[in-house]
Amino acid sequence: MFKKILIANRGEIALRIIRTCKELGIPTVAVYSEADRDSLHVVFADEAVCIGPASSKESYLKIPSIISAAQVTGADAIHPGYGFLAENSEFSEICQESGIKFIGPSPDMIRRMGDKAFAKDTMRAVGVPVVPGSEGAVADIKIAKRLASEIGYPVMLKASAGGGGKGMRIVHKEENIENAFQTASTEAAAAFGNPELYLEKYILNPRHVEIQIVGDSRGKAYSYGERDCSIQRRHQKLLEEAPCPILTPEVRKKMSDAAILGAESVKYEGAGTIEFLVDKDLNFYFIEMNTRIQVEHPVTEMVQNLDLIKQQILVAAGKEIENKPRKAVGHSFEFRINAEDPENNFRPSPGRIKYLHFPGGFGVRVDSHVYSDYVISPHYDSLIAKLIVWGTDREHAIKRALRAFDEFAIEGVKTTVPYHKMILQNEDFRNNNYDTSFIEKLTAKKLEV
Ligand code: ADP
């Protein structure tokens, strides 16, 4: 087992990883920027190293500083969390060259599966259904036009290196494709340093359903079931649930088998997520793979009664992981509590938390690095806490979530708490009658009133 793990991240996920390391008896090293001195991940790690100023570029993204911190403290493994360097193949490679185990896939795997167009081709080749579209990237507008008229509008242009909902354009008519191609390509170049786009059919009103897998070091992959992440704003997830309430056992099994097939075909090692879109007839189509732990992993942990960070560490250390076939028990939701103002177009709301009380009780979990008097920095993403609930079934979990939100008190900054309460009271949401367009429709209705 590892002697010491450095966590190359901040916020709730850094604390989440420290908790598992403690339970495994592995000492931890936190790294932090000058803006994060008072963050809980710094308090709870065994050691902490300041790696630079507030700007992510000069701290959490600065590879030499992180590697030096590991060398100075004698850490023999690095957990990257999600975001920052988690899907950076260069970082994974430098860890390898420095004799430090990167807790995640190999540089080559990140490069291959992180390229969305390549990942689609890989899945297509082994017979996993993918959204109809271009094979690989689209070279120019002329080809995009031809392909789009073959597939039929509406289509979506997506950045090969994309993430976080950026670099995507829905195109409804041929006359708009040229403009969309140019703006998406420019946006992709600016955001990801890669202007390449690929094209696919725009699936109308789908559900976003993803399978959590873990691949071991011998080429076997295991599925830990699915999560439904259809409640999204601008293609970014707001709340997630497990299991997906529209799947039949047959479709669930087919999706899991497809995810395992895809992962094993590339000998995927570590935790990964295979994302699909599911249409009204329960046809499913692969869209992309994430080669890291995800924000929403706790809903899987709750219904599988399994620590996914522990599985990641075990795989990286070449040990056996939980590999018995598993069935989800009960139902779980995760609510992303962002310091944002839902009344003001979700504008970030940094500042001092004047008062904070987290809910508790049976079936309630809060993953967070903040506390009363904590100052939320404007430098990082606005996720300040995740409320995760478990119930015996979906209805019970909704009631428990409402009860938990009643106990949730936060003052000094605006958050998404009231927005989640509104969603939980929405009849369509409660009746499982929703898809990825839910928030857009909700916003439109509110504006009408
Ligand atoms: P990112 O990596 O930026 O998160 P994804 O490919 O995972 O991008 O897509 C994010 C979301 O965008 C999906 O969950 C879905 O709601 C929407 N989306 C992506 N591709 C399509 C498509 N072909 N048809 C309809 N919606 C799509």
Residues whose N, C-alpha, C, O or C-beta is under 5 A from the ligand:
A	BS01	ADP	V131 M156 G162 G163 G164 G165 K166 E200 K201 Y202 I203 H208 H235 I287 E288 T436
